[in-house]
C-alpha cells in the first residue's frame, strides 16, 4: 500500500516559499500546470484573501504560460473566495492524500496535462506530498507560512510526520539529508 511506502513522503524539492523558484526555467523544461495547496502554502490560515505578492505571482505564472489550480482540504468558502479573486479554478474538501481531489482537478482541467507537465506544491508531508506522490506528480514541499495558526487536524498530521521523518532517516539517510534535513531544521527552529 502506498501509504506505507516511506518514499511517498519524500518531496522532490524543499523550498522556503512558492515564489522562490525560477518558473521561466521550469516552463522551458516542459512544465505547464501548477497545482497548489492553499493554507500555509499560499496564505496563512488567518488570511482570507490573496496578498499582493501572491496576486502578482499568479499573474506572472500566467504570463509565462502556466495554468494555476488550487487543491485544498478545506471545506470553507475561503477557498472559493480566494480562487475567485485570483481567477483560478479549485477543488475544496479534496481529502488529500486520497486521490479523489486530484482526480476532480484533472477532470475540471479536461485531462489536458500529462503528469510530466505538472508541479505540485504543499506544506505538509502527510497530505500534500503523499497525495502528490500517490498521483505520480513532481512534488515541492513548501515551508509553512505560519504554523501557529494551524488547525487541530494539521497539528495531528505534524505529529505523525515526525514518525515518518524518523523512518525516512533510518531507511534512506541520503534522501533525508538531500530532501528533508533543511525542513526538519526549519521545524525545529520554530518549535
Backbone torsions as a table, in degrees:
resi	resn	phi	psi	omega
1	UNK	NA	136.3	-173.7
2	UNK	-68.1	-19.2	177.2
3	UNK	-67.8	-27.8	-176.6
4	UNK	-90.0	-12.7	-179.3
5	UNK	-79.5	110.3	-175.9
6	UNK	-59.0	-26.6	-179.5
7	UNK	-63.0	-25.9	-179.7
8	UNK	-73.3	-3.3	177.8
9	UNK	-106.4	1.5	-178.3
10	UNK	-96.8	114.6	179.9
11	UNK	-71.4	160.7	174.1
12	UNK	-73.0	-28.6	-178.1
13	UNK	-156.3	144.0	172.2
14	UNK	-110.4	129.8	-178.5
15	UNK	-131.2	154.6	-179.7
16	UNK	-70.2	-46.9	179.7
17	UNK	-142.7	150.7	-180.0
18	UNK	-61.3	-26.5	-177.5
19	UNK	-80.5	-1.9	-173.6
20	UNK	-80.1	-14.5	-174.0
21	UNK	-87.0	160.2	175.5
22	UNK	-89.0	91.0	-175.3
23	UNK	-72.9	-24.3	173.9
24	UNK	-63.0	-41.9	177.7
25	UNK	-65.9	-42.0	178.9
26	UNK	-63.4	-37.7	176.4
27	UNK	-64.7	-42.2	178.0
28	UNK	-61.8	-28.6	178.6
29	UNK	-79.7	-6.3	174.9
30	UNK	110.3	1.4	178.6
31	UNK	-79.2	142.1	-175.9
32	UNK	-132.3	-19.7	-175.9
33	UNK	-125.1	131.3	173.9
34	UNK	-106.8	111.8	170.6
35	UNK	-97.7	132.6	-177.9
36	UNK	-143.3	146.4	169.2
37	UNK	-71.1	165.1	178.8
38	UNK	-102.4	-66.6	-171.1
39	UNK	-67.6	124.4	179.3
40	UNK	67.8	6.8	172.0
41	UNK	-109.2	-51.0	176.5
42	UNK	-99.2	-40.3	178.0
43	UNK	-140.8	160.7	175.4
44	UNK	-76.8	166.4	178.8
45	UNK	-61.9	-27.2	-176.7
46	UNK	-81.4	-14.8	179.3
47	UNK	-89.2	148.3	-179.4
48	UNK	-117.5	-12.7	-177.9
49	UNK	-132.3	155.7	178.4
50	UNK	-62.3	140.6	174.9
51	UNK	-75.2	160.0	175.4
52	UNK	-55.4	-35.4	178.9
53	UNK	-63.3	-42.2	-179.5
54	UNK	-70.3	-39.5	177.2
55	UNK	-60.0	-47.8	178.7
56	UNK	-62.0	-42.2	179.5
57	UNK	-59.0	-48.9	-178.9
58	UNK	-65.0	-41.8	177.8
59	UNK	-61.5	-39.7	177.2
60	UNK	-64.9	-41.5	177.1
61	UNK	-59.8	-44.8	179.9
62	UNK	-64.8	-37.8	178.3
63	UNK	-64.2	-34.3	177.5
64	UNK	-68.7	-33.7	-178.4
65	UNK	128.5	-0.2	179.8
66	UNK	-76.5	151.5	164.9
67	UNK	-104.0	140.7	-179.3
68	UNK	-115.4	136.3	-177.8
69	UNK	-142.0	133.3	-178.7
70	UNK	-99.9	131.5	173.9
71	UNK	-121.6	112.1	-174.8
72	UNK	-125.6	144.9	173.2
73	UNK	-80.6	-10.3	-177.1
74	UNK	-66.2	142.6	175.2
75	UNK	-90.3	-15.9	-167.4
76	UNK	-72.6	155.2	176.8
77	UNK	-66.4	-11.6	179.2
78	UNK	-59.0	-30.0	179.4
79	UNK	-66.5	-48.3	-180.0
80	UNK	-68.2	-37.5	177.9
81	UNK	-62.9	-49.5	179.3
82	UNK	-59.4	-47.8	-178.0
83	UNK	-64.4	-38.0	-179.4
84	UNK	-67.2	-36.9	177.4
85	UNK	-64.0	-40.8	179.8
86	UNK	-77.6	-21.5	-177.1
87	UNK	75.7	33.6	178.2
88	UNK	-120.9	157.5	178.9
89	UNK	-85.0	168.3	-173.8
90	UNK	-157.7	164.0	165.1
91	UNK	-128.2	125.0	173.5
92	UNK	-105.8	164.3	-175.2
93	UNK	50.3	51.2	-175.4
94	UNK	-74.4	-18.7	179.6
95	UNK	60.9	34.6	175.7
96	UNK	-60.6	138.4	19.8
97	UNK	-92.8	9.7	176.6
98	UNK	-65.4	158.2	-173.5
99	UNK	-81.0	-17.1	-172.5
100	UNK	-55.5	-44.1	-179.8
101	UNK	-64.8	-39.1	177.0
102	UNK	-65.5	-41.9	179.9
103	UNK	-64.4	-38.2	175.7
104	UNK	-61.9	-41.8	178.6
105	UNK	-61.6	-47.5	-179.2
106	UNK	-62.5	-37.3	177.6
107	UNK	-65.4	-44.0	177.8
108	UNK	-62.6	-34.5	-179.2
109	UNK	-80.6	-2.1	178.7
110	UNK	73.8	20.6	179.4
111	UNK	51.7	36.0	-175.2
112	UNK	-88.4	-2.4	-179.6
113	UNK	-116.7	141.3	171.1
114	UNK	-83.0	155.0	-179.8
115	UNK	-57.5	-31.5	-179.5
116	UNK	-69.8	-10.9	-179.1
117	UNK	-101.4	3.4	-171.8
118	UNK	-113.5	134.9	171.4
119	UNK	-114.8	135.0	179.0
120	UNK	-117.5	135.0	-178.1
121	UNK	-123.0	136.1	175.6
122	UNK	-165.4	165.0	-174.4
123	UNK	-102.4	-1.9	-177.1
124	UNK	-123.1	135.4	175.4
125	UNK	-67.6	-41.9	-170.6
126	UNK	-72.9	-23.9	-179.2
127	UNK	-114.5	-58.8	-172.5
128	UNK	-71.3	-55.3	-176.2
129	UNK	-68.2	-46.3	178.0
130	UNK	-59.9	-45.7	179.7
131	UNK	-61.7	-46.2	179.1
132	UNK	-62.9	-42.9	179.3
133	UNK	-65.0	-39.4	178.6
134	UNK	-62.0	-26.7	178.9
135	UNK	-90.8	-1.9	178.9
136	UNK	78.7	26.2	-176.9
137	UNK	-97.2	158.1	171.5
138	UNK	-78.1	124.2	-173.2
139	UNK	-113.8	142.8	177.1
140	UNK	-124.1	118.7	175.4
141	UNK	-84.3	124.8	-177.7
142	UNK	-106.6	134.3	176.3
143	UNK	-57.2	126.9	-178.9
144	UNK	-58.6	136.4	-177.4
145	UNK	-66.2	-45.5	-176.8
146	UNK	-152.6	90.7	-177.2
147	UNK	-66.5	-20.4	-179.7
148	UNK	-67.7	-21.5	-178.3
149	UNK	-94.9	2.7	-175.0
150	UNK	-67.2	147.2	179.7
151	UNK	-78.6	167.5	-176.5
152	UNK	-57.2	-43.6	-178.8
153	UNK	-63.5	-36.2	178.4
154	UNK	-69.7	-39.9	177.5
155	UNK	-62.9	-37.2	175.9
156	UNK	-64.5	-42.9	176.9
157	UNK	-60.1	-37.6	178.5
158	UNK	-64.7	-34.8	175.9
159	UNK	-64.0	-48.0	178.7
160	UNK	-62.2	-35.8	179.7
161	UNK	-57.2	-38.9	179.8
162	UNK	-61.1	-37.6	178.6
163	UNK	-66.6	-44.9	179.3
164	UNK	-63.3	-42.1	179.4
165	UNK	-61.4	-39.7	177.4
166	UNK	-63.5	-39.1	179.6
167	UNK	-66.4	-43.5	178.8
168	UNK	-62.3	-41.5	179.2
169	UNK	-57.5	-42.9	-179.0
170	UNK	-74.2	-39.7	-173.3
171	UNK	-84.2	-33.6	-173.5
172	UNK	-148.4	76.5	-175.7
173	UNK	-60.8	-34.4	-179.4
174	UNK	-64.5	-48.0	178.8
175	UNK	-63.7	-39.5	177.9
176	UNK	-59.5	-49.7	-178.3
177	UNK	-63.7	-40.6	-176.2
178	UNK	-77.1	-37.1	-169.7
179	UNK	-112.6	-21.5	-171.2
180	UNK	-126.5	-16.0	-175.0
181	UNK	-58.8	-45.7	179.6
182	UNK	-63.7	-38.0	176.8
183	UNK	-60.7	-48.2	179.8
184	UNK	-61.2	-41.6	177.5
185	UNK	-62.6	-41.3	177.5
186	UNK	-62.3	-43.0	179.8
187	UNK	-64.9	-43.0	-179.7
188	UNK	-62.3	-39.6	179.6
189	UNK	-63.9	-31.5	-176.6
190	UNK	-87.6	-25.2	-177.1
191	UNK	-76.3	NA	NA
